[in-house]
Amino acid sequence: MDWAALPLETEFKGEGLGWWVPAQQASFVELDEEQQDLLSVLGFDEGQELAAARAKVAAG
């Protein structure tokens, strides 16, 4: 599943997944390890743009 391509208005059983996915990616590194592992099982990561920005900052 391409979570990044999910339209913001997407709902599943009344829950707004479209806004939830980018929110999880944006705060991925702030989640504890268990939460990150659970999201990784679903195919989530911190998002390519966020990972690239974080790597750039870490490189100095």
N, C-alpha and C positions, 0 to 999 in steps of 0.2 A: 504494500500500500504506500502510495506517495503521500504522506501526511502533509507535506508542504503545499501540495496542490489542492488540498481540501478547502472548498469555499467557506468563508467565515460564517455564513448562515446555516451550515450543515448541522442537523440535529439527529440524535439517535435516542429513541425512546424518551423524547422530551428534553434531553440534555444537549446543550450547545457544544458540540465537539469542535466546530469550526474556530471558535475563539480560544478554546481550551488548549488545542495543540500548540499554537505559537506561544501561549503563555507558559506551557511546560518547557518548551525549548529555551525560552528566554531565561528561565530560572533554573535550568537543569543543574548547573554547577553548584547552586545553593541548596539543592536537595540532599538529604542524607544518602549514603551509599545504597541502602536497601531500596529506597524510592527510585534511584537511578537504575538499579538492576531491574526492577519491575518494569519501568518504562522501556528499558533496552530490550526486554523480551518482546514488547509490542512493536519494536522497530524504531523507537525514538532515540535521538541523541540530542546534543545541545544545539544542533543546527549548523550548517556549513558556514554561514556568514559569521555567526557568533564565535565559532571555533577558530576561524581565520583571524578575526579581530583579536581574540584572546592570545593566539600564538604570536601575532605581531607585537603586542604589548609585552609579552614575556621575553621576546627576542631583544627588546630594547630599542 
